[in-house]
């Protein structure tokens, strides 16, 4: 493994001066860059998570943007909508959003993952007319794509970032007024540590050991506070439950482990100053007492 890590460290990873990027996190995903589309492999929980997150995103966007984008194609309810998929990995979520008709840009700092996404997408030329990929950070893109997207998706990403304040500010910057932000992540509770790390990584080995750092998990309350400080206001939060026996996900009332969040950029609010953004650690909450659930499996980027 040490030889693989040394080799991975030579892979080009793009970063910005003020960055959400955590170099230790990129090393993890460099080692897994060619395994994204193995439906039985390390990213199997992310493949099955599409059964929840794709309909969640689709329904919200269709309801919220129906009057804005009147043109609809049969079988493509998201046609005319532009989506940014942050931390897209191998394109596991990017592709199904594109198949729903959206124009999707997937970004990831790990160039090997982007190459994997492009290679997989090349087998469907019609899809690639709507789906594009780019090896870059959100900070780099935000400088040139101000108010360029109807929606931003960051699924199983924020628990791997170094600076959540910069992340939120950049999401605000690239979103159009009234645009939507979708996040799925892991709560910071005693239960998420016991099941999401100890059980999922060390006992059941659903995801590789070391995939997650519990200190980077964030509660829905703290995430909502952080987003609102950047002009992104939470509309809904839903609990997600993973069944390691069936390998499937379901919605649940409990947000003790995994949860999905939808926020909207206010139309009237002036954009915050990203350069003045404080460190994300200032918003880190204390662990909540966990409620019932099953192992939270956010295998990283999607």
Secondary structure, DSSP 8 states (H G I E B T S, - for coil): -HHHHHHHTTS-B---SS----HHHHHHHHTTTT-TT-TTSTTHHHHHHHHHHHHHHHHHHHHHHTTT----BTTBTTTT-EEEEET-TTTTTHHHHHHTT-EEEEEESBHHHHHHHHHHHTT-HHHHTTEEEEE--HHHHHTT-TT-EEEEEEES-GGG-S-HHHHHHHHHHHEEEEEEEEEEEE--BHHIIIIIIIIIIIIS-SS-TTS--GGG---HHHHHHHHHTTTEEEEEEEEEEEETTTTEEEEES--SSEEEEEEEE-SSS----GGG---GGGG----B---S-------S--
